């Protein structure tokens, strides 16, 4: 034991070994941590060699220098993967945010008038042009948008909503809780599986502030079901002079059916054309932009929302605004198919099969892994269009003597981490969410496991 302890070099000598390569403070911390661990393990009889110490110190240095937030290869097949950051951003949006972030900008300054301006003005006109809305407001996320709309238009009054739409999505976000926090009074109608127009109508009183409909987000119902559609809700609202509000959730700007996706998911514009007074949704789901809550609708109602003091607390920052504006301009220019989320959702089976075969060949050359190309189903994800599944191609990977859970765990610890999915006791790498350029990242990860 004493001999092993004497073999551990002094921290000062370790610092000299890596000085000039890494920051000295980081070297010092890594050296102290690793040498302490080695001494403890030697004294407890858990270590019988020290020749790996310098290598372990360098690994610790690299770990300390790496950021907590890291790029990940998403091979799960879930396009809008909330756990993995939702929508990847277009390269031009990233270039623009760098340009804006590096210096000053006209965030809240009107260059023509030479006076204070509104940050919302940079995207309001674009959103109105894309959707036909009279006015628009952007806040930090859609939960904030829902809160702001309810707090502004219904605080202290009733909001009528179907019992079958009182949803909970990721992070324990529950519509009833948001409604309570906003000061609005929930008036639920109908049953879990069936809500009719007359259920809404019978609930309307002089205390009714809004008729609300909520996107079900991460589940759908079929069979003996009925719901009030947007046109019916709009007509009812107009009949009684009660504003209507739809929490659309997914933030769709185009007709998704034109992409070959069989879904009745309405776009923002469709919601408004069907007569809904106010609609809100996310910026980082089907829209393919940054996290943001987008509120659209009638000018008189939106002006009230804008004047709410909480609008300042929920406003978006300049970097998010930059990414959102550039993303929206891709729609204006008719280039929305270049947006990563739209591109991934609209890939053909031929493209996916070709990519899967290429990756399978690359991995087979390592002569350790068994690979097979399989057809499967992927999901849009992100609480957007839960009823939709998309055909995809995956590479099934096996390593002799290793279970799929352990192989998946090791890939998650690679650089960059690779996250797949396990199905029927096999690790699958889904090509719908893997780009051509990421194939080399996956190969590098598998190579590091050898």
NULOGU-34619 format. One line per 4 residues: their letters; for each residue x, y, z of C-alpha. Coordinates in nm, 4 decimals. Example, Ala and Ser with C-alpha at 12.3 -4.5 7.8 and 13.67 -1.06 7.14 Angstrom:
BEGIN
as	1.2300:-0.4500:0.7800 ~ 1.3670:-0.1060:0.7140
REM end
This chain:
BEGIN
xxxx	0.0000:0.0000:0.0000 ~ 0.2738:0.2477:0.0989 ~ 0.4591:0.1830:-0.2276 ~ 0.1467:0.2601:-0.4322
xxxx	0.0791:0.5773:-0.2332 ~ 0.4377:0.6973:-0.2946 ~ 0.3880:0.6459:-0.6696 ~ 0.1166:0.9126:-0.6796
xxxx	0.2828:1.2298:-0.8166 ~ 0.2561:1.5667:-0.6468 ~ -0.0125:1.8025:-0.7712 ~ 0.2572:2.0540:-0.8736
xxxx	0.4199:1.7990:-1.1044 ~ 0.0849:1.7124:-1.2611 ~ 0.0219:2.0831:-1.3231 ~ 0.3606:2.1103:-1.5001
xxxx	0.2719:1.8089:-1.7156 ~ -0.0444:1.9735:-1.8572 ~ 0.0503:2.3407:-1.8251 ~ 0.0048:2.5315:-2.1490
xxxx	-0.2427:2.2761:-2.2785 ~ -0.5291:2.3389:-2.0385 ~ -0.6182:2.6259:-1.7965 ~ -0.4050:2.5959:-1.4827
xxxx	-0.6937:2.6285:-1.2359 ~ -0.8754:2.3425:-1.4055 ~ -0.5602:2.1256:-1.4039 ~ -0.5140:2.1932:-1.0321
xxxx	-0.8719:2.0964:-0.9484 ~ -0.8614:1.7814:-1.1611 ~ -0.5237:1.6770:-1.0156 ~ -0.6446:1.7190:-0.6564
xxxx	-0.9680:1.5301:-0.7186 ~ -0.8044:1.2372:-0.8975 ~ -0.5098:1.2003:-0.6581 ~ -0.7494:1.2040:-0.3608
xxxx	-0.9617:0.9363:-0.5252 ~ -0.6556:0.7213:-0.5958 ~ -0.5357:0.7460:-0.2333 ~ -0.8790:0.6568:-0.1011
xxxx	-0.9104:0.3566:-0.3335 ~ -0.5598:0.2322:-0.2467 ~ -0.6291:0.2540:0.1285 ~ -0.9575:0.0675:0.0820
xxxx	-0.7901:-0.2056:-0.1210 ~ -0.9751:-0.1115:-0.4389 ~ -0.6713:-0.0154:-0.6521 ~ -0.3426:-0.1977:-0.7194
xxxx	-0.1871:0.0279:-0.9869 ~ -0.1233:0.3971:-1.0509 ~ 0.0007:0.4036:-1.4109 ~ -0.3414:0.5244:-1.5297
xxxx	-0.3416:0.8352:-1.3107 ~ -0.2269:1.0921:-1.5683 ~ -0.4780:0.9612:-1.8183 ~ -0.7535:0.9874:-1.5580
xxxx	-0.6450:1.3419:-1.4742 ~ -0.6708:1.4426:-1.8406 ~ -1.0157:1.2826:-1.8677 ~ -1.1234:1.4798:-1.5597
xxxx	-0.9833:1.8020:-1.7072 ~ -1.1831:1.7499:-2.0251 ~ -1.4938:1.6701:-1.8238 ~ -1.4532:1.9884:-1.6195
xxxx	-1.4065:2.1945:-1.9357 ~ -1.7082:2.0488:-2.1125 ~ -2.0389:2.2301:-2.0823 ~ -2.3404:2.0769:-1.9125
xxxx	-2.5567:2.1553:-2.2153 ~ -2.4207:1.9515:-2.5052 ~ -2.4988:1.8654:-2.8645 ~ -2.6679:1.5240:-2.8886
xxxx	-2.7341:1.2974:-3.1863 ~ -3.1074:1.2293:-3.1750 ~ -3.1609:0.8770:-3.3106 ~ -3.4908:0.8227:-3.1284
xxxx	-3.7141:0.8957:-3.4273 ~ -3.9062:1.1551:-3.2249 ~ -3.8718:1.4687:-3.4352 ~ -3.9825:1.7280:-3.1795
xxxx	-3.8128:1.5620:-2.8844 ~ -3.8803:1.7773:-2.5769 ~ -3.6088:1.6085:-2.3688 ~ -3.3530:1.6696:-2.6438
xxxx	-3.4372:2.0367:-2.7019 ~ -3.7361:2.0231:-2.9388 ~ -3.6832:2.1962:-3.2750 ~ -3.3323:2.2166:-3.4251
xxxx	-3.2811:2.5588:-3.5816 ~ -3.2088:2.6637:-3.9393 ~ -2.8464:2.7612:-4.0075 ~ -2.9469:3.1143:-4.1164
xxxx	-3.1320:3.1672:-3.7885 ~ -2.8173:3.0641:-3.5996 ~ -2.6019:3.3009:-3.8052 ~ -2.8468:3.5842:-3.7422
xxxx	-2.8581:3.5288:-3.3662 ~ -2.4764:3.5445:-3.3617 ~ -2.4869:3.8731:-3.5513 ~ -2.7427:4.0229:-3.3108
xxxx	-2.5817:3.8791:-2.9984 ~ -2.2307:4.0028:-3.0740 ~ -2.3218:4.3697:-3.0501 ~ -2.6032:4.6185:-3.0089
xxxx	-2.9327:4.6098:-3.1972 ~ -3.2519:4.8070:-3.2458 ~ -3.4351:4.5726:-3.0068 ~ -3.6533:4.8497:-2.8599
xxxx	-3.5484:5.1452:-3.0736 ~ -3.7313:5.2882:-3.3728 ~ -3.4583:5.3825:-3.6210 ~ -3.6928:5.5951:-3.8347
xxxx	-3.8326:5.8013:-3.5486 ~ -3.5200:5.7998:-3.3332 ~ -3.7165:5.7036:-3.0231 ~ -3.8109:5.4061:-2.8079
xxxx	-3.9796:5.1253:-2.9979 ~ -4.1374:4.7862:-2.9285 ~ -3.9525:4.4562:-2.9490 ~ -4.2769:4.2915:-3.0521
xxxx	-4.2886:4.5034:-3.3694 ~ -4.0042:4.3015:-3.5245 ~ -4.2275:3.9952:-3.5641 ~ -4.5867:4.1178:-3.5293
xxxx	-4.6229:4.2289:-3.8904 ~ -4.4723:3.9045:-4.0213 ~ -4.7014:3.6902:-3.8071 ~ -5.0062:3.8866:-3.9186
xxxx	-4.9062:3.8496:-4.2838 ~ -4.8530:3.4739:-4.2466 ~ -5.1764:3.4058:-4.0560 ~ -5.4223:3.6810:-4.1389
xxxx	-5.4369:3.7893:-3.7736 ~ -5.5211:4.1500:-3.6896 ~ -5.2573:4.1606:-3.4155 ~ -4.9906:3.9423:-3.2559
xxxx	-4.7836:3.9187:-2.9398 ~ -4.4903:3.6910:-2.8621 ~ -4.3971:3.5808:-2.5082 ~ -4.1530:3.3306:-2.3583
xxxx	-4.3519:3.0095:-2.4179 ~ -4.7051:2.8860:-2.4762 ~ -4.7711:2.8190:-2.1073 ~ -4.6972:3.1883:-2.0542
xxxx	-4.9235:3.2740:-2.3464 ~ -5.2132:3.0738:-2.2002 ~ -5.1646:3.2371:-1.8608 ~ -5.1502:3.5874:-2.0099
xxxx	-5.4620:3.5435:-2.2235 ~ -5.6653:3.4010:-1.9356 ~ -5.5395:3.6563:-1.6842 ~ -5.6185:3.9445:-1.9193
xxxx	-5.9534:3.8381:-2.0585 ~ -6.1021:3.6243:-1.7828 ~ -5.9582:3.7029:-1.4380 ~ -6.2401:3.6643:-1.1828
xxxx	-6.4771:3.5261:-1.4444 ~ -6.5621:3.1879:-1.5909 ~ -6.3889:3.0135:-1.8784 ~ -6.5909:2.7306:-2.0311
xxxx	-6.3817:2.4341:-2.1480 ~ -6.4476:2.0680:-2.2280 ~ -6.3666:1.8151:-1.9560 ~ -6.1956:1.6036:-2.2218
xxxx	-5.9459:1.8838:-2.2886 ~ -5.8250:1.9536:-1.9341 ~ -5.4869:1.8137:-2.0237 ~ -5.1551:1.7662:-1.8497
xxxx	-4.8426:1.7690:-2.0622 ~ -4.4714:1.7392:-1.9789 ~ -4.3394:1.9119:-1.6693 ~ -4.6771:1.8781:-1.4925
xxxx	-4.8246:2.1667:-1.6931 ~ -5.1995:2.1345:-1.6290 ~ -5.4615:2.3565:-1.7851 ~ -5.6688:2.3750:-1.4617
xxxx	-5.3610:2.4851:-1.2645 ~ -5.2682:2.7557:-1.5139 ~ -5.6274:2.8728:-1.5151 ~ -5.6346:2.8928:-1.1357
xxxx	-5.3055:3.0851:-1.1285 ~ -5.4412:3.3301:-1.3864 ~ -5.7403:3.4163:-1.1676 ~ -5.9907:3.2721:-1.4146
xxxx	-6.2641:3.0392:-1.2928 ~ -6.2806:2.6989:-1.4613 ~ -6.6227:2.5885:-1.5820 ~ -6.5784:2.2389:-1.7239
xxxx	-6.8515:2.0897:-1.9393 ~ -6.9285:1.7620:-2.1115 ~ -6.7711:1.4274:-2.0294 ~ -6.4263:1.2795:-2.0840
xxxx	-6.5174:1.1311:-2.4212 ~ -6.8071:1.3461:-2.5371 ~ -6.8683:1.7198:-2.5341 ~ -7.1434:1.8778:-2.7406
xxxx	-7.2209:2.2342:-2.8435 ~ -7.5189:2.2400:-2.6093 ~ -7.2865:2.1604:-2.3169 ~ -7.1027:2.4852:-2.3842
xxxx	-7.4246:2.6732:-2.4492 ~ -7.5891:2.5638:-2.1241 ~ -7.2858:2.6816:-1.9277 ~ -7.2891:3.0367:-2.0660
xxxx	-7.3962:3.3016:-1.8174 ~ -7.3405:3.6700:-1.7483 ~ -7.0183:3.5639:-1.5713 ~ -6.8739:3.3876:-1.8772
xxxx	-6.5610:3.5583:-2.0115 ~ -6.4291:3.3042:-2.2621 ~ -6.5217:2.9882:-2.4488 ~ -6.1987:2.7898:-2.4657
xxxx	-6.0776:2.4897:-2.6602 ~ -5.7479:2.3119:-2.5839 ~ -5.5250:2.1027:-2.8083 ~ -5.4925:1.7573:-2.6493
xxxx	-5.1197:1.7666:-2.7084 ~ -4.9822:1.4223:-2.6232 ~ -5.2827:1.1928:-2.6631 ~ -5.5870:1.1452:-2.8845
xxxx	-5.9220:0.9713:-2.8496 ~ -6.1115:0.7583:-3.0960 ~ -6.4241:0.5448:-3.0880 ~ -6.7328:0.6708:-2.9064
xxxx	-6.6168:1.0331:-2.8942 ~ -6.7433:1.3787:-2.9858 ~ -6.5993:1.7259:-2.9530 ~ -6.6991:2.0789:-3.0426
xxxx	-6.5025:2.1912:-3.3456 ~ -6.3623:2.5383:-3.4026 ~ -6.6432:2.6560:-3.6329 ~ -6.9106:2.5470:-3.3857
xxxx	-6.7319:2.7173:-3.0974 ~ -6.6884:3.0358:-3.2986 ~ -7.0557:3.0470:-3.3998 ~ -7.1626:2.9929:-3.0407
xxxx	-6.9346:3.2696:-2.9195 ~ -7.0717:3.5139:-3.1747 ~ -7.4304:3.4170:-3.0867 ~ -7.3796:3.5116:-2.7221
xxxx	-7.1130:3.7797:-2.7644 ~ -6.8487:3.5762:-2.5793 ~ -6.4885:3.5717:-2.7130 ~ -6.3425:3.2352:-2.8147
xxxx	-5.9879:3.1176:-2.7436 ~ -5.8027:2.8143:-2.8809 ~ -5.4813:2.6927:-2.7213 ~ -5.3485:2.5335:-3.0409
xxxx	-5.0288:2.4143:-2.8771 ~ -4.8263:2.3022:-3.1776 ~ -4.7830:2.6372:-3.3550 ~ -4.8456:2.5234:-3.7118
xxxx	-4.8073:2.7852:-3.9868 ~ -4.8719:2.5713:-4.2968 ~ -5.1207:2.3130:-4.4209 ~ -4.9531:1.9975:-4.2924
xxxx	-5.1576:1.7825:-4.5286 ~ -4.9609:1.9271:-4.8211 ~ -4.6582:1.7441:-4.6805 ~ -4.8356:1.4103:-4.7061
xxxx	-4.9104:1.3923:-4.3339 ~ -5.2612:1.2663:-4.2656 ~ -5.3701:1.5006:-3.9883 ~ -5.6524:1.7476:-3.9422
xxxx	-5.4266:1.9698:-3.7300 ~ -5.5272:2.3290:-3.8170 ~ -5.2702:2.5975:-3.8783 ~ -5.2843:2.9310:-3.6964
xxxx	-5.4384:3.0854:-4.0072 ~ -5.7050:2.8147:-4.0358 ~ -5.8049:2.8683:-3.6718 ~ -5.8542:3.2383:-3.7304
xxxx	-6.0399:3.1872:-4.0598 ~ -6.2791:2.9567:-3.8765 ~ -6.3717:3.2518:-3.6575 ~ -6.1701:3.1944:-3.3389
xxxx	-6.0988:3.5289:-3.1709 ~ -5.7662:3.4442:-3.0042 ~ -5.5284:3.1544:-3.0709 ~ -5.1925:3.0710:-2.9161
xxxx	-4.9211:2.8118:-2.9712 ~ -4.5535:2.7258:-2.9392 ~ -4.2661:2.8503:-3.1513 ~ -4.0474:2.5416:-3.1100
xxxx	-4.2847:2.2662:-3.2196 ~ -4.4259:2.2353:-3.5721 ~ -4.3242:2.5920:-3.6523 ~ -3.9604:2.4828:-3.6166
xxxx	-3.8287:2.7916:-3.4393 ~ -3.7187:2.8833:-3.0852 ~ -3.9113:2.8407:-2.7612 ~ -4.1782:3.1097:-2.7668
xxxx	-4.5475:3.1599:-2.7046 ~ -4.7270:3.3153:-3.0006 ~ -5.0622:3.4889:-2.9443 ~ -5.2722:3.5910:-3.2445
xxxx	-5.6191:3.7297:-3.2977 ~ -5.8521:4.0265:-3.2907 ~ -5.6814:4.3600:-3.2381 ~ -5.9094:4.4834:-2.9586
xxxx	-5.8441:4.1692:-2.7528 ~ -5.4700:4.1568:-2.8259 ~ -5.4294:4.5214:-2.7235 ~ -5.5671:4.4305:-2.3808
xxxx	-5.3242:4.1396:-2.3556 ~ -5.0315:4.3627:-2.4529 ~ -5.1201:4.6104:-2.1779 ~ -5.1175:4.3444:-1.9074
xxxx	-4.8225:4.4159:-1.6720 ~ -4.7337:4.0458:-1.6838 ~ -4.6570:4.0792:-2.0554 ~ -4.3252:4.2369:-1.9560
xxxx	-4.2426:3.9555:-1.7158 ~ -4.3138:3.6980:-1.9879 ~ -4.1502:3.8780:-2.2806 ~ -3.8864:3.7065:-2.4949
xxxx	-3.5220:3.8131:-2.5034 ~ -3.3387:3.9524:-2.8051 ~ -3.1696:3.6236:-2.9001 ~ -3.4989:3.4336:-2.9084
xxxx	-3.6535:3.7192:-3.1036 ~ -3.3712:3.7064:-3.3584 ~ -3.4148:3.3321:-3.4159 ~ -3.7923:3.3668:-3.4374
xxxx	-3.7820:3.6521:-3.6902 ~ -3.5393:3.4658:-3.9159 ~ -3.7447:3.1462:-3.8900 ~ -4.0648:3.3331:-3.9793
xxxx	-3.8962:3.4967:-4.2773 ~ -3.8217:3.1508:-4.4189 ~ -4.1995:3.1021:-4.4349 ~ -4.2470:3.4416:-4.5983
xxxx	-3.9882:3.3481:-4.8614 ~ -4.1530:3.0127:-4.9280 ~ -3.8457:2.8290:-4.7964 ~ -4.0058:2.6606:-4.4968
xxxx	-3.9145:2.3123:-4.6241 ~ -3.5548:2.4014:-4.5353 ~ -3.6486:2.4279:-4.1664 ~ -3.5095:2.1134:-3.9955
xxxx	-3.8390:2.0042:-3.8355 ~ -4.0324:2.0428:-4.1627 ~ -3.7541:1.8686:-4.3546 ~ -3.7467:1.5725:-4.1143
xxxx	-4.1237:1.5338:-4.1158 ~ -4.1397:1.5359:-4.4961 ~ -3.8538:1.2933:-4.5742 ~ -3.9355:1.0101:-4.8136
xxxx	-3.8970:0.6433:-4.7306 ~ -3.6355:0.6191:-5.0053 ~ -3.4190:0.8831:-4.8359 ~ -3.4507:0.7148:-4.4975
xxxx	-3.3770:0.3676:-4.6309 ~ -3.0676:0.4912:-4.8132 ~ -2.9332:0.6606:-4.5010 ~ -2.9987:0.3513:-4.2887
xxxx	-2.8163:0.1261:-4.5338 ~ -2.5197:0.3629:-4.5428 ~ -2.4904:0.3705:-4.1621 ~ -2.5269:-0.0089:-4.1393
xxxx	-2.2345:-0.0516:-4.3820 ~ -2.0223:0.1957:-4.1865 ~ -2.0801:0.0137:-3.8569 ~ -2.0248:-0.3313:-4.0044
xxxx	-1.6729:-0.2277:-4.1061 ~ -1.5861:-0.2086:-3.7362 ~ -1.6287:-0.5900:-3.7298 ~ -1.7721:-0.5853:-3.3790
xxxx	-2.1341:-0.4851:-3.4249 ~ -2.4144:-0.6748:-3.5944 ~ -2.6431:-0.4449:-3.7929 ~ -2.9742:-0.4831:-3.9708
xxxx	-3.1897:-0.2288:-4.1530 ~ -3.5504:-0.2417:-4.0317 ~ -3.8654:-0.0556:-4.1277 ~ -4.0501:0.0933:-3.8311
xxxx	-4.2666:0.3906:-3.7297 ~ -4.1486:0.7285:-3.5966 ~ -4.3437:1.0051:-3.4222 ~ -4.3601:1.3830:-3.4696
xxxx	-4.3490:1.4196:-3.0880 ~ -4.3491:1.7334:-2.8753 ~ -4.7208:1.7187:-2.8023 ~ -4.7998:1.8210:-3.1590
xxxx	-4.9931:1.5642:-3.3648 ~ -5.0167:1.2587:-3.1347 ~ -5.2391:1.0588:-3.3699 ~ -4.9734:1.0563:-3.6446
xxxx	-4.7049:0.7941:-3.6987 ~ -4.4541:0.8242:-3.9819 ~ -4.2898:0.5324:-4.1658 ~ -3.9165:0.5253:-4.1059
xxxx	-3.6057:0.3105:-4.1384 ~ -3.3792:0.2181:-3.8489 ~ -3.0455:0.0485:-3.8012 ~ -3.0749:-0.2271:-3.5423
xxxx	-2.7403:-0.2700:-3.3646 ~ -2.6213:-0.5590:-3.1495 ~ -2.2883:-0.6310:-2.9815 ~ -2.2112:-0.9837:-2.8740
xxxx	-2.2087:-1.0235:-2.4968 ~ -2.3740:-0.6867:-2.4309 ~ -2.7422:-0.6212:-2.3661 ~ -2.9097:-0.3308:-2.5524
xxxx	-2.9548:-0.1238:-2.2348 ~ -2.5800:-0.1271:-2.1662 ~ -2.4958:-0.0476:-2.5285 ~ -2.7432:0.2426:-2.5206
xxxx	-2.5918:0.3671:-2.1938 ~ -2.2384:0.3651:-2.3338 ~ -2.3463:0.5522:-2.6461 ~ -2.5049:0.8206:-2.4292
xxxx	-2.1646:0.8771:-2.2658 ~ -1.9796:0.9202:-2.5962 ~ -1.8749:1.2464:-2.7560 ~ -2.1127:1.3467:-2.8977
xxxx	-2.3723:1.1451:-2.7062 ~ -2.5933:0.9255:-2.9268 ~ -2.9480:0.8612:-2.8035 ~ -3.1456:0.5811:-2.9688
xxxx	-3.4423:0.3746:-2.8626 ~ -3.4855:0.0130:-2.7555 ~ -3.7597:-0.1969:-2.9079 ~ -3.8087:-0.5722:-2.8698
xxxx	-3.4743:-0.6020:-2.6912 ~ -3.2771:-0.4366:-2.9741 ~ -3.1154:-0.0930:-2.9933 ~ -3.2576:0.1028:-3.2862
xxxx	-3.1052:0.4110:-3.4464 ~ -3.3901:0.5878:-3.6284 ~ -3.2862:0.7714:-3.9450 ~ -3.5798:1.0131:-3.9474
xxxx	-3.4055:1.2282:-3.6871 ~ -3.0456:1.1681:-3.8013 ~ -2.8963:1.3896:-4.0715 ~ -2.6422:1.2717:-4.3299
xxxx	-2.3707:1.4758:-4.1590 ~ -2.4382:1.3022:-3.8267 ~ -2.3558:0.9564:-3.9612 ~ -1.9859:1.0239:-3.9010
xxxx	-2.0680:1.1339:-3.5438 ~ -2.2413:0.7999:-3.4848 ~ -1.9480:0.6101:-3.6368 ~ -1.7059:0.7994:-3.4130
xxxx	-1.9161:0.7128:-3.1075 ~ -1.9206:0.3417:-3.1899 ~ -1.5485:0.3456:-3.2695 ~ -1.4761:0.4897:-2.9244
xx	-1.6470:0.1875:-2.7667 ~ -1.3915:-0.0550:-2.9121
REM end
